[in-house]
Amino acid sequence: MTSRQTAIRALVFDLDGTLIDSAPDIHAAANRLMAEMKLKPFDLTTITSYIGNGIPKLVERCLAAAGADADENGLEQAIARFKSFYAEEPALRTRPYPGVVEALAELSHAGCRLGVCTNKAEDLSRAALEQLGMARSFEVLIGGDTLPTRKPDPAGLLHAIAQLGASVEDALYVGDSEVDAETAQAAGLRFAFFTGGYRKSPIEAISHWRRFEDMRELTNLVATVAG
């Protein structure tokens, strides 16, 4: 990862567990799927632990944990049903984390260009952001199905940076998980680590440039980087 302290011109954010606490709506969709398949429901903590690698992997983990014997076709059908349930309520229970709306406004006012790179499907990500009134804050949205690859492959993050007219030297990736840290490292970016999201490992075990507990702290971190 680059050690240069070039001024930050662009920020790309993870979505779930970083900008928004979406676990309650993901949990609701997962349990609707479980009910339809006549399987035992999951508690919120369990579903939250499955978030981070995209909907297909989440559904696969749900079925495996429930002891469902699903072949490839059955898995694809389950993924499609989950997406259908989630699309009906992408932001009913979801809320931005404290300070997110204010921080995005301040960063934009300071001239930073903003984007999102998530493993959630692009259409579902856009729907959640739009319903929360946050979509207008971002120039670029890269979902888990926008490109052939997804995080921790760095292609989506690098594509977002290019779309924002930035480079790895003057961009920052902001996320909450091991996957996000690995993606930033693979792309050669500084990684700002939100510690209040869906991480599975201790804070010290996740490589990061800076860490913060409230998104409003991020604006100060960005402002203190020397040009």
N, C-alpha and C positions, 0 to 999 in steps of 0.2 A: 504494500500500500504506500502511496506517495506520502512523504513527510513534509512536503512544501506547504507553507501556510499562505497560499494565494487567497485573496479575498473571494468570498463565496458569492457567485452570481445566480446560481440556480440550485433549487432544492427539490429532490424527488422523495416522495413519502410512500411507505407501505400504507395499506389501508386498515385492515382488521387488526385491532390491538394496538394501533399507532394513532390514527386519526379518530377512529370510531370504535366504540365498544359494541360490536355486532354479535357477540356470542349469544345473547338472548334470542335473536331472530333465527340464527343458525340452529340453535337448540330446538326452537319450536318446529322448524322445518324438518329437522332430523327425526323428532318424535312423531310427527305426522307420517313420515315414511315408515317408521317402525310400526305404528299402529296399522297402517295399510297392509304391511307385510305380516301382521300378527306376531310381532316380535316385542320383546321387553323394552320399555323406554329407558333413556339414559338421563342421568342428572346433568345439571349445567356444567359442573366441574369436569366431568368426563368429556363432554362435547368440546369444551374449551381446550382441553388437552389435545384434541384432534385437529385443531385449526392451525393453518400455516403452510400447508402444501397443496392447497386447492381443493375444490369440491370433490373431484373424483377420488382423491386419496382419503378425504374425510368419510365419504360414503363407504369406501372399501374397509376402512377401519371400523365403522359402525357395524357392518355386516359380519366382519370377522369376530368382533367382540360379542355380537349377539348369537354367534354360532350358526349363522345362516349359510347354507350350502348353495352359493350362487356361482354359476359359470360366467364366462365373459359376457354373454348376451344378457344374463340376468343382472349382472353388475351394471351394464350400460343402461338397462331399463330403470334400475334403481337410481342411478345418477340423474337420469332425465326426470324422474318423478321428484327427486329432491329439488332440482332446479326449478321445476314447476311450482312446488310449494313455496320455495324461497322467493321466487319472483312475485308471488301474490302479496308478500309482506316483507320487503327488503329493508324497511326502516320503521316498522311499527313499534318495536321495542328498543331499537338501536339509538344511541345518542353519541354525539361527539364527546371526546374526553374534555375535562375542564381546561380552559385556556386555548383550545384548538382554534376556535373561530377568531378570537382576538389575535392570536399569533399569526395566522394566515393573513389577516388584514394588515398587520404591521409589517410583515415580510414583503408583501406586495407593495405597500406604500414606500418601502425602502428600496424598491427597484429589483427585488429578487423575482425570478421567474420560477413558477411552481408546477410540479407534475406529480403523478401517482404511478407507482409500479407495484402491482399486487398479483398474487396467484389466484385471486377470485376471477371468475369469468368477467369479461369486459362489460357485457350488457347489464349484469347484475350489480357490478360495481358502480356503473354510471347511474343506474336506477336508485341505488341507495344514496349516492351523493346528491342527486337531484332532489329526492324527497326530503333530504335534510337541509336543502338550500345551500349546499357547499360546492356544487359542480362548477359554478362560475369562478371559483378561486384557482382552478387548474387549467393550464393550457394543453396539457397532455395527460392521457390516461392509457396505460399499458396494462392489460389484464392477463390472466393466465392462459387465455386462448387467443391473444392478439398475434403472437408469433408461434412458431412451431415448438419453441422451448419455453420453460418457465423457471422461476427462481428455484435453486440457487445459480442456475445458468445466468451469466451476466448480460446476455443479449438484450433482454427487455429493458433493463436499467440503462445500458449504454444507448439504446435506441431513444429512450425518453430524454436523456441528456442531449443527444444530438438534435432532437426536435426542439429543445429549448434553446438551442444555439450556444450551448456551453461545452465544456471539456471536462475530463476527469480531474484536472487540476483546480478548476473553479466551481465544481459542483459538490453537493453533499447528499448522501442518502440517509434517510431518517427511518428507523424501524424499531421493532420491539422484540425480535426473536433471533434465534440461532441462524435460521434460514436467511434473514436479512443481513446479518453480520457476514455470513459466508458469501452472499451475493455482492456486497460492497467490496469485500476483499478481492473477489475474483475480478471485479471491474476496475480495481485500483483506486477506489474512492474512499474518502473519509466517511466514517459511519458515526452518526449521532444516535445514541441508544436511549429510547424511551423505556424506563424501567417498570412502568406500570401496566404493561400489556400482557401478552400471552406467552412469555418466555417459559421454557421448561427447565432451564439450567440456572444455577446461581449467577448473579450479576458478574462476579469476577471471572467466570468461565467463558464469558462472551466478549470477544475482542471488539474494542470500540475506540474511537477518537475522543469523544466526550459522551457523557451520560446525563440524563436529566429526568426529573419526576413530573414536571408540569411543562406543557408545551410553551408557555410564556417564557420559560427559561431559555428556550432555544433561540429566541430573538436576541438575547444578550450574548449567547455563544457566537452567533453569526456576526454580530456587530463588533466583537472583540478580535476577530481574525484580522491580522495585519494584511494590507494589500502589498 
